[in-house]
Amino acid sequence: MLESLSVKNVALIESIEIEFGSSLNVLTGETGAGKSILLDSIGLLLGDRIDKNLLRSGADDCKVSGKFSLDNQFCKSFFMAFCEKYDLEYDDEIIVSRIYTKDGKSSIKINGQVATLSMLRELSSALVNSYGQNENQTIFDVNSHLQILDNFSNISNFADFAEYCKQFANLKEIEKKLNEFGGSNEERLMEIDILQYQIDEIENFNPSVEDFAELENKRQILLNIGKIVSNTSIAQNLFESDVLPNLYKINTSLLQASNYDNKIADLQSRVQSTRFEIEDIAETLKEYNGNYDFSEKEQDEIENRFSKYQSLFRKFGGNIESLLAEFIELKNKLYELKNADEKIEKLNNEKIIVLKELSILSKSISDYRKINAEKLGALIENNLKNLNMKNAKLYFNFEKTDKYLSNGQDVVEILFSSNLGEIVKPLNKIASGGEISRFMLALKSVIAKTDNMPTMIFDEIDTGISGATSEAVAKQMAIISKNHQVICVTHSQQIASMADTNFLIEKFEQNDRTITNVKRLNYEEKVKEVARFMSGEHTNEISLQNARQLIAEQEDYKKSIENIDN
């Protein structure tokens, strides 16, 4: 159960500490005092997403922490498995904390160790069952009705259901293998045509590691040679058109000048040597350029084949190795499909056997569910009678699907009638909020008898009801709280007076700020709060006496049910 709660800087709450009782805890207070904020804080411990608006104005961060005790063997076993699964240290109590900062950072810890939101939700699912007004919408979802019934009937421990799940998995595996063989005969023939086309495309191209490597090398050479020859041709032309003719003229002029001055002879000799060297370079370039046989056709062929390789890579793998591996895989698959008749026949025979098994098991599951549906319906109707809905009728309507689902073939919907003479109809046709609230309480009461959930939270379960009905709801709460911790927000004097532990949520102003506070009430304070429900803010001795009398009557009722099984 939730032993204690600490809340700091959440909306109007600056700092509060609450220690809850083990039975019926009731929270009361004026509208807007902060009751919903307190439940939102508990919701954060259960894995609700953080709304940034919950951060108190001016605060750097907000923090919510709670201590849970492990009250039964189910919870202890669950937490042991949870700790083993996530490599956490086991303890006899659970402390959960969540922090949210103004810059949007958040953290979760379970017994001081960092945890994720999904881990927190998984853990809280075994600790607390929370019912709020928004859950009315959940019960309107027909898909939830079968889950409610299966939870009540503990169907996971029903042998035929376990066998059905096994056979259903077999069916899916057989269908998967059949699909690998192309599905139906027509689909298989189509798949064969597609495979043959893909294989022919690769085979006609005839790719290989060696071919692709040689192609890449040739392509690289062609790309580089084009650039080299372009520049060597320019150099050759410059030598032939400008450099060599001018050197010849320079050499002739210096030769003539040397006849008159011996000093020029040395320069002329150096120029002539340079001319011979450059003539050799020019001749070599001419030979190099002349030997290069540039073929645009060859380059186009190389580029086209290279592009085809790239296209095949995109279809069958990112490189030559993947392409060749996929080619082998395609040929193997084609071979299997062309020679699959025997295997397909065997799989189809297995499928027939599994379908027969599923048909038998599905009927057994449906029969099991119908028996439990009658039990659950009767228990809910009995609870509704205790909630002043004496003529309420409830019926689980069963429809059968044409196909096998993971949990059978049943589609279940709860049909309900609250008044004598009215036919049962879908829950979403119920107009009264009070009726659906009582229906949910009756349902939760039954669930409380069959599950191991230590804590149940009710947010304004008394919506739309008053008087004798509120008294009936209070009594039902008392029954549930015999074996479960109950935390309830209410506006009902009957429920407030039935509480084992009362908390008053108050709002006041301090230092130009609005602050919400929670106070645990003693007996006299409880009397005053119940009297406030009866007569408003202006209580008097008569309303106080009436409150004492009502509280005494509720205490007598709780004593009267001490020996009654929940």
Stockholm file with secondary structure:
# STOCKHOLM 1.0

chainA/1-566         MLESLSVKNVALIESIEIEFGSSLNVLTGETGAGKSILLDSIGLLLGDRIDKNLLRSGADDCKVSGKFSLDNQFCKSFFMAFCEKYDLEYDDEIIVSRIYTKDGKSSIKINGQVATLSMLRELSSALVNSYGQNENQTIFDVNSHLQILDNFSNISNFADFAEYCKQFANLKEIEKKLNEFGGSNEERLMEIDILQYQIDEIENFNPSVEDFAELENKRQILLNIGKIVSNTSIAQNLFESDVLPNLYKINTSLLQASNYDNKIADLQSRVQSTRFEIEDIAETLKEYNGNYDFSEKEQDEIENRFSKYQSLFRKFGGNIESLLAEFIELKNKLYELKNADEKIEKLNNEKIIVLKELSILSKSISDYRKINAEKLGALIENNLKNLNMKNAKLYFNFEKTDKYLSNGQDVVEILFSSNLGEIVKPLNKIASGGEISRFMLALKSVIAKTDNMPTMIFDEIDTGISGATSEAVAKQMAIISKNHQVICVTHSQQIASMADTNFLIEKFEQNDRTITNVKRLNYEEKVKEVARFMSGEHTNEISLQNARQLIAEQEDYKKSIENIDN
#=GR chainA/1-566 SS CEEEEEEEEETTEEEEEEECCSSEEEEEECTTSSHHHHHHHHHHHHTCCCCGGGBCTTCSEEEEEEEEECCSHHHHHHHHHHHHHHTCCCCSEEEEEEEEETTSCEEEEETTEECCHHHHHHHHTTTEEEECTTHHHHHTCTHHHHHHHHHHHTGGGCHHHHHHHHHHHHHHHHHHHHHHTTSSHHHHHHHHHHHHHHHHHHHHHCCCHHHHHHHHHHHHHHHHHHHHHHHHHHHHHHIIIIIHHHHHHHHHHHHHHHTTCHHHHHHHHHHHHHHHHHHHHHHHHHHHHHHCCCCHHHHHHHHHHHHHHHHHHHHHCSSHHHHHHHHHHHHHHHHHHHTCHHHHHHHHHHHHHHHHHHHHHHHHHHHHHHHHHHHHHHHHHHHHHHTTCTTCEEEEEEEEEEEEETTEEEEEEEEEECSTTCCCEEGGGCCCHHHHHHHHHHHHHHHHHHSCCCEEEEESTTTTCCHHHHHHHHHHHHHHTTTSEEEEECCCHHHHHHCSEEEEEEEEEETTEEEEEEEECCHHHHHHHHHHHHHTTCCCHHHHHHHHHHHHHHHHHHHHTTTSCC
#=GC SS_cons         CEEEEEEEEETTEEEEEEECCSSEEEEEECTTSSHHHHHHHHHHHHTCCCCGGGBCTTCSEEEEEEEEECCSHHHHHHHHHHHHHHTCCCCSEEEEEEEEETTSCEEEEETTEECCHHHHHHHHTTTEEEECTTHHHHHTCTHHHHHHHHHHHTGGGCHHHHHHHHHHHHHHHHHHHHHHTTSSHHHHHHHHHHHHHHHHHHHHHCCCHHHHHHHHHHHHHHHHHHHHHHHHHHHHHHIIIIIHHHHHHHHHHHHHHHTTCHHHHHHHHHHHHHHHHHHHHHHHHHHHHHHCCCCHHHHHHHHHHHHHHHHHHHHHCSSHHHHHHHHHHHHHHHHHHHTCHHHHHHHHHHHHHHHHHHHHHHHHHHHHHHHHHHHHHHHHHHHHHHTTCTTCEEEEEEEEEEEEETTEEEEEEEEEECSTTCCCEEGGGCCCHHHHHHHHHHHHHHHHHHSCCCEEEEESTTTTCCHHHHHHHHHHHHHHTTTSEEEEECCCHHHHHHCSEEEEEEEEEETTEEEEEEEECCHHHHHHHHHHHHHTTCCCHHHHHHHHHHHHHHHHHHHHTTTSCC
//
